[in-house]
Amino acid sequence: MRIAVVGSGYVGLVSGACFSDFGHIVSCVDNDASKIASLNAGKMPIYEPGLAELVANNVRQKRLFFSTELKTAVREAEAVFIAVGTPSRRGDGHADLSYVYQVARDIAGALEGFTVVVTKSTVPVGTGDEVERIIKEVRPDADIAVVSNPEFLREGAAIEDFKRPDRIVLGVEDKRAEAVMTEIYRPLYLNQAPFVFTSRRTSELTKYAANAFLATKITFINEVADLCEKVGANVQDVARGIGLDKRIGGKFLHAGPGYGGSCFPKDTQALIKTAQDYGAPIRIVETVSAVNDQRKRAMARKVLAACDGSVRGKTIAVLGLTFKPNTDDMRDSPAISIITALQDHGALIRAYDPEGEEQAKLVLNNITYTKDPYECSTGADALVIVTEWDEFRALDLPRLTGLLTKPILIDLRNIYDPAEVRRQSFTYASIGRS
């Protein structure tokens, strides 16, 4: 089957590469000529484990193509996936759908024959209706069916998530489109991945509800962690104790500095605004969003407390800048708020991240970047772990005590055992462990 994917960012690129790996002929289209040139040269615009190899293999097999020629790709496609960004709109927090709607206008004139137009981007309820209206307005004779097919990809594990999904949600209201979408995802059906066919609006809301629920789990365990510190309990044991209940589950119950990334912050805001507009506010999610925003700067206060209440003139070493490991994504990373707050208190920041340095330079100022954890720690007054990259899990603690001016370790991801660290003469602080 011939597929066009409009937008070669995170979702579009991963989706296009995986579809081509299923055997489909895929054209990934983007209006950023430099990005397309880089992709055609084999250079990935994002860091995602396994993606470069997957792209190279399917390009070599002539199943995957990159182009700025939208009309050609759309004209030849049986299905066109819209995978452009839907960032939070400045000022009100609503999802900015201008890119989605512009793609709808752009593809309308190039459509030939029956075509399924699929919104892969995360969009509020009713967006599919507007995409259909726009296309019909530009091209009244267009033979189309608009489908909602939200993605559920975790950065750092996107290829695995795409090929072995928990479910495939398809908001379809046309039998011809249902047949097309079933054929596109047929390899996953053979692996018994559940297909959830539903209405378009239900599908659109499902994506937001899923992200809001996961964000709620994270925020819940973070607040439980705060209580654990006050009463002398251990949040990791609490999380395990409740996570073994199959009704709750253990995922997303890891206390830390708050959620970030390209999805949870903007999607919770978009859901909040949609619910308010319809007169059905979701107050739990409103609270989740507010608590998470406050938590990030609160982590800076934990660093201050470990440093005897002041970091003015002190050098703080920060390990991990991206919002999670195995990605270079800095969007809404807790590190941004934590570092900014520490700088506001007069700290000098040294940092190391295995993949995030280039993206970090776009959003953080006055930071000294280093090549590894030990260079980062040399001469620093305290060491803070913000992102749980694997290479931080087995640091040479005796070596660090000799490099740091003071052996202070603030572990915001609870990756070390407190007793072990203290045996190495560290002053140690973590999350939700007294």
Order of alpha helices (4+ residues) and beta strands (2+ residues): beta-alpha-beta-alpha-alpha-beta-alpha-beta-alpha-beta-alpha-beta-alpha-beta-alpha-alpha-beta-alpha-alpha-alpha-alpha-beta-alpha-beta-alpha-beta-alpha-beta-alpha-beta-alpha-beta
